[in-house]
């Protein structure tokens, strides 16, 4: 049995037993850990998902300071042009292009975990820290919910809300991702519909306040979905919001163009508490690579995208929410 099958099997087994567990799975759904909640070693792994945490303070920590060493615009533009070529050929309509940016970090991964403010935080010792604002899926009372985030703007710009809602590129990107997530949920659920469309959340960052556009999509699951929770998650991976549409071909293009391993970045993490499930897409991500720290970030590209604006967006997303 491979790692992927072991992850799914463990989730299904503990789901049937209604046994709470923590999980995190990489972008390709091939590596990860599933750990009974009462066996998580808080010296090796820290989590805080919507206030459910194994890290109880107060803590002494250093306020982390991050300095990015961005890739050259020309390097990014080359990747961008490869993506646009695929869009023009009709092979993809939306693709989430990401990059890995070397950073200098004053402080540690655990300092970032304690200092940052986010709905979902996960620290894995000597590996990575994630501070994600994006829900993957939530399951409660036999209903599954997803909240794809697509569309970001600096909140300090005059009339920022009106600008992002009227932006053709952001609108096209958001329509596409909502359609993709709706199709994904239809694989595992019935009566899938869009409950809320294009609402804005405010995110506080070290670079000021951002507005992020989201929608809410949900559908009905069969009773005792807990017995198959691993299968449900596996069928939804990789997450649509960090790949694109159509998903299968877009994943192939990502592998050709990005030129680095995403690993746990853009994977998923979460908690099954025995009754409900809460999970996140692992965006906003710092990884330790031997003696080098990197920050992984990305953005959605459509036919209406411009290289300069997309480059600016991936740099804007290199921040700590403190």
C-alpha positions as CSV (number, residue, x, y, z in Angstrom):
1,X,0.0,0.0,0.0
2,X,1.4,3.4,-1.0
3,X,1.6,6.5,1.1
4,X,-1.5,8.0,-0.6
5,X,-3.5,4.8,0.0
6,X,-2.3,4.7,3.6
7,X,-3.5,8.3,4.2
8,X,-6.9,7.6,2.7
9,X,-7.2,4.3,4.6
10,X,-6.3,5.9,8.0
11,X,-8.8,8.7,7.5
12,X,-11.6,6.2,6.6
13,X,-10.7,3.9,9.5
14,X,-10.7,6.7,12.1
15,X,-13.7,8.3,10.5
16,X,-15.7,5.1,11.0
17,X,-14.5,5.1,14.6
18,X,-15.4,8.8,14.9
19,X,-11.8,9.2,16.2
20,X,-10.5,12.8,16.0
21,X,-7.4,13.3,13.9
22,X,-5.1,16.0,12.4
23,X,-4.1,15.7,8.8
24,X,-1.9,17.5,6.3
25,X,-1.4,16.3,2.7
26,X,0.9,17.7,0.0
27,X,-0.2,19.3,-3.3
28,X,-0.1,16.1,-5.2
29,X,-2.0,14.1,-2.6
30,X,0.9,11.6,-2.4
31,X,2.6,12.5,0.9
32,X,1.3,13.6,4.3
33,X,0.5,12.6,7.8
34,X,-2.7,11.6,9.6
35,X,-2.3,11.6,13.4
36,X,-4.9,10.9,16.1
37,X,-5.5,14.3,17.8
38,X,-4.4,13.0,21.2
39,X,-1.1,11.8,19.8
40,X,0.1,15.0,18.2
41,X,3.4,16.0,19.7
42,X,3.2,19.8,20.3
43,X,7.0,20.1,20.2
44,X,7.1,18.8,16.7
45,X,3.7,20.0,15.2
46,X,1.7,23.1,16.1
47,X,-1.8,23.8,14.8
48,X,-4.4,26.4,15.3
49,X,-7.5,26.0,13.1
50,X,-10.2,28.5,13.9
51,X,-9.1,28.6,17.6
52,X,-8.8,24.8,18.0
53,X,-5.1,24.4,18.9
54,X,-2.5,22.3,20.7
55,X,-0.3,25.4,21.4
56,X,-1.5,26.9,24.7
57,X,0.4,30.1,25.7
58,X,1.6,32.4,26.8
59,X,4.7,32.1,24.7
60,X,7.9,33.9,24.4
61,X,8.7,34.5,20.8
62,X,10.6,36.9,18.6
63,X,8.6,39.1,16.3
64,X,9.7,37.7,12.9
65,X,11.0,40.1,10.1
66,X,11.0,38.9,6.5
67,X,13.0,40.3,3.6
68,X,12.3,38.8,0.2
69,X,14.8,38.3,-2.7
70,X,12.3,38.3,-5.5
71,X,12.9,36.5,-8.8
72,X,13.6,38.8,-11.7
73,X,10.6,40.1,-13.6
74,X,12.1,38.7,-16.8
75,X,12.2,35.2,-15.2
76,X,8.6,35.5,-14.2
77,X,7.6,36.9,-17.6
78,X,9.0,33.8,-19.3
79,X,6.8,31.6,-17.2
80,X,3.8,33.9,-17.7
81,X,4.2,33.8,-21.5
82,X,4.3,30.0,-21.5
83,X,1.0,30.0,-19.6
84,X,-0.5,32.6,-22.0
85,X,0.5,30.4,-24.9
86,X,-1.4,27.5,-23.3
87,X,-4.4,29.7,-22.7
88,X,-4.4,30.9,-26.4
89,X,-4.3,27.2,-27.5
90,X,-7.4,26.5,-25.4
91,X,-5.6,24.1,-23.1
92,X,-6.5,26.0,-20.0
93,X,-8.8,28.9,-19.1
94,X,-7.4,29.6,-15.6
95,X,-4.1,28.6,-14.2
96,X,-2.6,29.3,-10.8
97,X,1.0,30.1,-11.4
98,X,3.2,30.0,-8.3
99,X,6.9,30.8,-7.6
100,X,9.4,30.1,-4.8
101,X,11.1,33.2,-3.5
102,X,14.2,33.1,-1.3
103,X,13.8,35.1,1.9
104,X,15.9,36.3,4.8
105,X,14.1,35.6,8.1
106,X,14.9,37.2,11.4
107,X,13.3,34.6,13.7
108,X,12.1,31.0,13.3
109,X,9.2,29.1,11.7
110,X,7.8,28.7,15.1
111,X,8.0,32.5,15.8
112,X,6.0,33.0,12.6
113,X,3.4,30.5,13.9
114,X,3.0,32.3,17.2
115,X,3.1,35.9,15.8
116,X,0.9,35.5,12.7
117,X,-2.9,36.0,12.7
118,X,-4.8,33.6,10.4
119,X,-7.8,31.3,10.4
120,X,-5.6,28.3,9.8
121,X,-2.0,27.9,11.1
122,X,0.2,24.9,10.9
123,X,3.9,24.5,12.0
124,X,5.9,21.4,11.3
125,X,9.3,21.6,12.9
126,X,12.3,22.1,10.6
127,X,10.0,21.9,7.6
128,X,7.4,24.6,7.1
129,X,4.9,27.0,8.6
130,X,1.6,27.9,6.9
131,X,-0.8,30.8,7.9
132,X,-3.7,30.4,5.5
133,X,-6.9,32.5,5.2
134,X,-8.4,30.0,2.7
135,X,-10.9,27.2,3.7
136,X,-10.6,24.0,1.6
137,X,-13.8,22.3,2.7
138,X,-15.9,22.3,5.9
139,X,-18.3,19.4,6.6
140,X,-21.1,19.6,9.2
141,X,-24.5,18.1,9.5
142,X,-24.1,16.0,6.3
143,X,-23.4,19.1,4.2
144,X,-20.1,20.0,2.6
145,X,-19.0,23.7,2.1
146,X,-16.2,25.3,0.1
147,X,-15.2,28.9,-0.1
148,X,-12.8,29.5,-3.0
149,X,-10.8,32.7,-2.8
150,X,-9.9,34.4,-6.1
151,X,-9.2,38.1,-6.5
152,X,-7.0,40.4,-4.3
153,X,-6.6,44.1,-4.1
154,X,-4.8,46.6,-1.8
155,X,-7.6,47.9,0.4
156,X,-5.9,51.3,0.7
157,X,-6.6,52.1,-3.0
158,X,-9.5,54.6,-3.3
159,X,-12.8,52.7,-4.1
160,X,-11.0,49.4,-3.8
161,X,-14.2,47.4,-3.3
162,X,-15.8,48.8,-6.4
163,X,-12.6,48.4,-8.5
164,X,-12.1,44.7,-7.7
165,X,-15.8,43.9,-8.3
166,X,-15.8,45.7,-11.6
167,X,-12.4,44.3,-12.8
168,X,-12.9,42.1,-15.9
169,X,-9.9,39.9,-15.2
170,X,-10.8,39.3,-11.5
171,X,-14.4,38.6,-12.5
172,X,-13.5,36.1,-15.2
173,X,-11.1,34.3,-12.8
174,X,-13.7,34.2,-10.0
175,X,-16.5,32.9,-12.3
176,X,-14.1,30.1,-13.6
177,X,-13.1,29.0,-10.1
178,X,-16.6,29.0,-8.8
179,X,-17.6,26.8,-11.7
180,X,-14.7,24.5,-11.1
181,X,-15.4,24.1,-7.4
182,X,-19.0,23.5,-8.1
183,X,-18.1,20.7,-10.5
184,X,-15.6,19.2,-7.9
185,X,-18.3,19.1,-5.2
186,X,-20.7,17.4,-7.6
187,X,-18.2,14.4,-7.5
188,X,-18.9,13.8,-3.8
189,X,-22.2,15.6,-3.1
190,X,-25.8,16.2,-4.3
191,X,-27.8,19.4,-4.6
192,X,-24.7,21.5,-5.1
193,X,-25.3,25.3,-5.3
194,X,-23.7,28.7,-4.9
195,X,-25.0,30.1,-1.6
196,X,-23.0,33.4,-1.6
197,X,-21.3,34.9,-4.7
198,X,-18.3,37.3,-4.7
199,X,-18.2,38.7,-1.2
200,X,-15.1,40.4,0.2
201,X,-13.0,39.7,3.3
202,X,-10.4,42.0,4.8
203,X,-6.9,40.6,5.6
204,X,-4.4,42.4,7.8
205,X,-0.8,42.0,6.7
206,X,2.6,43.5,7.3
207,X,2.1,45.4,4.0
208,X,-1.3,46.8,5.0
209,X,-4.8,45.6,4.5
210,X,-5.9,43.5,1.5
211,X,-9.4,42.7,0.2
212,X,-9.9,39.1,-0.9
213,X,-12.9,37.9,-3.0
214,X,-14.6,34.7,-2.1
215,X,-17.8,32.7,-2.8
216,X,-19.6,30.0,-0.8
217,X,-20.6,26.7,-2.5
218,X,-22.2,23.8,-0.7
219,X,-23.9,20.4,-1.3
220,X,-25.5,17.4,0.5
221,X,-23.5,14.4,1.6
222,X,-24.9,11.0,2.5
223,X,-25.3,10.2,6.2
224,X,-22.3,8.5,7.8
225,X,-20.0,10.4,5.4
226,X,-17.4,10.1,8.2
227,X,-17.0,6.4,7.2
228,X,-15.5,7.6,3.8
229,X,-13.9,10.9,4.8
230,X,-10.6,9.9,3.2
231,X,-12.2,9.0,-0.1
232,X,-14.1,12.3,-0.1
233,X,-11.0,14.4,0.3
234,X,-8.9,12.3,-2.1
235,X,-11.5,12.9,-4.9
236,X,-11.3,16.7,-4.4
237,X,-7.5,16.9,-4.6
238,X,-5.6,18.8,-5.8
239,X,-7.6,21.9,-4.7
240,X,-9.2,23.6,-7.7
241,X,-8.4,27.1,-6.4
242,X,-4.7,26.5,-6.6
243,X,-4.7,24.6,-9.9
244,X,-7.2,25.9,-12.5
245,X,-9.6,24.8,-15.2
246,X,-9.8,22.3,-16.7
247,X,-8.1,20.8,-13.7
248,X,-6.3,17.7,-15.2
249,X,-4.7,19.5,-18.2
250,X,-3.9,22.6,-16.1
251,X,-2.0,20.4,-13.5
252,X,0.1,19.1,-16.4
253,X,0.9,22.7,-17.5
254,X,1.8,23.7,-14.0
255,X,4.3,20.8,-13.8
256,X,5.9,22.0,-17.1
257,X,6.1,25.7,-16.3
258,X,6.7,26.3,-12.6
259,X,10.1,24.5,-12.5
260,X,10.1,23.7,-8.7
261,X,8.4,21.3,-6.3
262,X,5.4,22.8,-4.5
263,X,5.6,19.9,-1.9
264,X,3.2,20.8,1.0
265,X,2.6,24.3,-0.4
266,X,-1.0,24.4,-1.8
267,X,-1.7,21.0,-0.2
268,X,-4.4,20.8,2.5
269,X,-4.5,20.5,6.3
270,X,-7.3,20.2,8.8
271,X,-9.0,18.5,11.7
272,X,-11.7,15.9,11.9
273,X,-13.2,16.2,15.4
274,X,-15.2,13.0,15.3
275,X,-18.4,14.7,14.0
276,X,-17.3,17.5,11.7
277,X,-14.4,18.4,9.5
278,X,-12.6,21.7,9.0
279,X,-9.8,22.1,6.5
280,X,-7.6,24.7,4.7
281,X,-5.7,25.1,1.5
282,X,-2.0,25.7,2.5
283,X,-1.3,29.0,0.9
284,X,0.8,31.8,2.6
285,X,3.7,29.5,3.2
286,X,7.3,29.6,4.4
287,X,9.5,26.5,3.9
288,X,12.9,25.6,5.3
289,X,15.2,24.2,2.7
290,X,18.5,23.3,4.5
291,X,20.1,26.7,5.1
292,X,17.7,28.7,3.0
293,X,14.2,29.9,3.8
294,X,11.7,30.3,0.9
295,X,8.3,31.9,0.6
296,X,5.9,30.3,-1.9
297,X,3.2,32.4,-3.5
298,X,1.1,32.6,-6.6
299,X,-1.9,34.0,-8.5
300,X,-4.5,33.1,-11.0
301,X,-3.9,33.8,-14.7
302,X,-6.6,34.2,-17.4
303,X,-6.8,35.5,-20.9
304,X,-7.1,39.0,-19.5
305,X,-4.0,38.9,-17.3
306,X,-1.0,41.2,-17.6
307,X,2.5,40.1,-16.6
308,X,3.4,43.2,-14.7
309,X,0.2,43.1,-12.5
310,X,0.6,39.4,-11.9
311,X,4.2,39.8,-10.9
312,X,3.2,42.6,-8.5
313,X,0.5,40.3,-7.0
314,X,2.9,37.5,-6.2
315,X,5.2,39.9,-4.5
316,X,2.3,41.5,-2.6
317,X,1.4,38.1,-1.3
318,X,4.9,37.7,0.4
319,X,3.9,38.9,3.8
320,X,3.4,37.9,7.4
321,X,-0.1,38.6,8.9
322,X,1.1,40.1,12.1
